[in-house]
Every structure is written in structure tokens, then in C-alpha cells.
Amino acid sequence: FRSSLPIMVDLKNEALRERHWKQIIQETNIDIDLTSNVLTLENIFQMNLYQYNDILQNILQTAIKELQIEKNLKDIQQQWNTMHFQIHKHIRNTTIQQDRSSFIIAGVYD
């Protein structure tokens, strides 16, 4: 029981997505029914998951890092969604016949 307790806590981690569960199934050759969304204490004991602690830890650490990246990307996206720019026309010194105007993007801090 004691050897399975940390594994139970790890398997409840919010970072584990379906792709990670599929990886656990593939690397441990243990059949876990992903459609039921229920993993009981009895199932965990029957699977002897403590034998695969290193594999589970590697997958969990990867999942945690991926979750952090997802959160960072979401923060970046929110920041860019609220960013406003102004466009200013910039006219170069040229003759009237040639329209050499271009635009400059002014940032928030300009």
C-alpha cells in the first residue's frame, strides 16, 4: 500500500492528459480503460504500478513541463490580444510623381 500511495497522488495530477495516459499504457503494457474515466484503488493495486515508478515519473515530469508551456503560451496570447498599435504614415523626401510613402507601426509605449 505504501509504495502505491505516491503513485496515486501522481496519477491525479492535473498535467496528465489523454496523450500521457496513452504513453503510460504503451510503455508499461498495462491495460487501462481510458473511456471510463475511473481508476480505482483496486485497479492501481492490480496493475502493480509501483513497478513502473521511473516510467511514471518521467511521463509526469514531461506532462508538468508541457502544462507550464501551455500556461505560458496562454499568457502570451492574452497579452497580445490586448495590445493596440497605431499606424502612422511616413513620407520620404521624394518628388511628387513618386509616392514613396510608407507606414510606421507605433507601439503602446511610443
Contacts in CASP RR format, 6 or more apart in sequence:
PFRMAT RR
TARGET T0000
AUTHOR 0000-0000-0000
METHOD contacts of the structure
MODEL  1
FRSSLPIMVDLKNEALRERHWKQIIQETNIDIDLTSNVLTLENIFQMNLY
QYNDILQNILQTAIKELQIEKNLKDIQQQWNTMHFQIHKHIRNTTIQQDR
SSFIIAGVYD
1 45 0 8 1.000
3 50 0 8 1.000
4 44 0 8 1.000
4 45 0 8 1.000
4 49 0 8 1.000
4 50 0 8 1.000
6 53 0 8 1.000
7 44 0 8 1.000
7 49 0 8 1.000
7 50 0 8 1.000
7 53 0 8 1.000
7 56 0 8 1.000
8 41 0 8 1.000
8 44 0 8 1.000
10 56 0 8 1.000
10 57 0 8 1.000
10 60 0 8 1.000
11 39 0 8 1.000
11 44 0 8 1.000
11 49 0 8 1.000
11 56 0 8 1.000
13 60 0 8 1.000
13 63 0 8 1.000
13 64 0 8 1.000
14 67 0 8 1.000
15 60 0 8 1.000
15 63 0 8 1.000
15 64 0 8 1.000
15 66 0 8 1.000
15 67 0 8 1.000
16 59 0 8 1.000
16 60 0 8 1.000
16 63 0 8 1.000
17 63 0 8 1.000
17 66 0 8 1.000
18 34 0 8 1.000
20 59 0 8 1.000
20 60 0 8 1.000
20 62 0 8 1.000
20 63 0 8 1.000
21 32 0 8 1.000
21 34 0 8 1.000
22 34 0 8 1.000
23 59 0 8 1.000
24 30 0 8 1.000
24 32 0 8 1.000
24 52 0 8 1.000
24 55 0 8 1.000
24 56 0 8 1.000
24 59 0 8 1.000
25 31 0 8 1.000
25 32 0 8 1.000
25 34 0 8 1.000
27 52 0 8 1.000
27 55 0 8 1.000
27 59 0 8 1.000
28 47 0 8 1.000
28 49 0 8 1.000
28 52 0 8 1.000
28 55 0 8 1.000
28 56 0 8 1.000
30 47 0 8 1.000
30 49 0 8 1.000
30 52 0 8 1.000
32 39 0 8 1.000
32 43 0 8 1.000
32 47 0 8 1.000
49 56 0 8 1.000
83 108 0 8 1.000
84 108 0 8 1.000
85 105 0 8 1.000
85 106 0 8 1.000
85 107 0 8 1.000
85 108 0 8 1.000
86 105 0 8 1.000
86 106 0 8 1.000
86 107 0 8 1.000
86 110 0 8 1.000
87 103 0 8 1.000
87 104 0 8 1.000
87 105 0 8 1.000
87 106 0 8 1.000
88 103 0 8 1.000
88 104 0 8 1.000
88 106 0 8 1.000
89 101 0 8 1.000
89 102 0 8 1.000
89 103 0 8 1.000
89 104 0 8 1.000
90 101 0 8 1.000
90 102 0 8 1.000
90 103 0 8 1.000
90 104 0 8 1.000
91 100 0 8 1.000
91 101 0 8 1.000
92 100 0 8 1.000
92 101 0 8 1.000
92 102 0 8 1.000
94 100 0 8 1.000
END
